Amino acid sequence: MRLKSIELVGFKSFARKTSLDFGVTITAIVGPNGSGKSNIAEAFRFVLGEQSMKSMRGRRGEDMIWNGSGGVPRSGRASVKLIFDNYDRAFNLDFDEVSIERVVHRDGISEYLLNSSVVRLRDIVELLSQANIGASGHHIISQGEADRILSASSRERREMLEDALGLTAYLYKREDAERKLEKTAENMREVEMLRRELAPHLRFLHGQVKKIEEVSRLQTEISQKYLEYLGRESIYLRVAQEQLEEKRAAPQGERKVLEVRITQLRTEIGNKSKNDNVASKLVVLEEESRTMTQKREQVTRRLGRIEGEEALRERMVKEVGVIIPHAQVEEFVRHVEQELKESLTLDVSLLHARITALLTRTKEFLGRLMHTTSEQHIEQDHARKAEIEQELHDLQGKEKDITAAIVKLRTGMESERETSREIERELFSGMARRSELESILVQLSAQEQILAKERETFRLEFAEAGALIGSDAAGFDSYPLTNTHGEKLTVTEIFTEDRALQQERRRKLERLKIRLEEIGMGNTKEILQEYKETSTREEFLAREIKDLEVSARKLYQLVEELTATLQTRFVAGIETINIEFNIFFKLMFGGGSATLSIVHEEKSRRSIALESVSEKNETTDEVEEGIDIAITLPHKRIKGLHMLSGGERALTSIALIFAMSQVNPPPFLILDETDAALDEANSRRYGDMIENLAQKSQLILITHNRETMSRAGVLYGITMNSDGISKLLSVHFEEALVVAK
Ligand code: ATP
């Protein structure tokens, strides 16, 4: 990488476009005082991103712009452009030539351009640091600032040295990492805050979701329990109904048959009572029998009388000879008595007649009595007796017939009565059975009513299930009913199960429904959606935190690594510089010694960013390193830099600057009258060192020193006329000597 040229337009006294080419390693710029030479060194600072106006002898950006003179009006902008040869890709850009330009406007706003494209200052600074062109400006030594490195604080000195050692890139990287780490920590804090804000809502939603899950679990349970309950109940009701029908069929049939039979029996009984003429017949017969017996007894008595009379007659015949039938005697006596009684009341005339008649009658009786004592009379008696005996016989025959008829009737009636009793018995037992059946049927219809109620309850429960579990409820009849071993239950097993268990199932369902009602979720869909969104956000934030932690850890590691690298390189760099410093110092002073030493200053630094990922979560008392310079001069007892003369200070700082440049050569070095304080002998040594230095860096030397001019390959003369505009001219050594004055 090589600096090709610088181009100034409207910058300070360079009102017009002025371009300086640096085709050689040592370029000297000469010119009289106030012609604008230092403005060129400042142009370098300016374009390299210098922010301190003071270090460019201005108060504000506007001061960098050509301010106009009598003839030439002021400019609106100032620009400085550096052009580098980037053939070796020292700048990590795929261009053979790289231009860096800065433009400042009157309003003070600066613009940076990289190969004519607007970029940030930061991009410029980083790009430059790649080529070891640091921002501390140690490679631009302004006029009167040669001993800046000596007068600087140890911390500033350290910065200059870090810059010189090419550690700026690492520093930038570290700063960058630290910035990122800080940003990451901030993001982490923000994310954590968001998570904290989200947490209660998420907890609430989580609770709601748990409830929803419980509800869904309950619903599933209720659904299953309902299906089981309804399934069992429907089977129970169906079988119970079937069995009821079955139970009813037999008694109903039997009753029907019985009814018919009872009617039949009743009719039969009715018919029997109508047939009572048998009895009346019997009464008649009995009456006849009685009459017949009386008759027979009469005849028997007559027969006895006849037989008595006969026997009496026979005895009278034997004893008296005449036998008068008693009846005739009785009849006669009665007649006499009658006649006599009636005679009592009669007149005597009539009485006479009556007694006469009575005497006649007595005569007749006595006459008749005489006749009956005959055998003919006896024969008559025999005939009568035979007649009576015949009559008796007839009567006895008839009586026998009647008795036989009565017996027959009685026997008939008896058997009839037996039959009736049978019918009655059957009727009664039939009626008893019928009421038995009726009570059975009453019982069955009571059962039927209970069953009907149960069916109604079932219907309501089914409707309720439908409202609760929807169309699933309809699937109860295909719900698999199994025992605890998962075996399918038979209808009989289901039906014969203790009803108490089914009641318990119903109670359980009721309890579940109450529980479900108690939880009573609102819009579950919305809650679930919100929960999903919130937890997704939470997961995202958690991931974010993790990612941030990972990157924070990485950044922390990077910072640590960079710090370590910086430390190592710095210590090593200082050691190498020390060697060169000592050599240059000895060369300048012809002896003595110079040493840089690292000093530690404790500084409390508390990085929140580091804290979050650092194991040692505490305030770190960071040790800041500064650089001290210790020198000894030959033949002099010098105890500190402050005791050096101006020349000695210049020599010492030149020795240090050269040492620094030697160790890590910058691409170019601008020295503005660094040699001003040197005497002739030292100027020569200075010239030698410059040549030595030019082997590694391009040198741009602003000088009045002849010796220095003599070492330059190209000399530029700067002049200024009355118009106040700096003008550039290429001059030869002799001309330069003139111009320089
Ligand atoms: P010396 O040899 O004495 O150090 P020099 O050659 O380095 O001098 P400079 O200091 O670079 O000279 O130039 C300063 C000149 O630039 C002054 O004359 C000053 O008026 C002029 N100048 C500075 N800023 C502006 C500006 N914004 N517009 C016009 N001229 C300016």
Residues whose N, C-alpha, C, O or C-beta is under 5 A from the ligand:
A	BS01	ATP	K12 S13 G31 P32 N33 G34 S35 G36 K37 S38 N39 D63 M64 I65 W66 N67 G68 G724
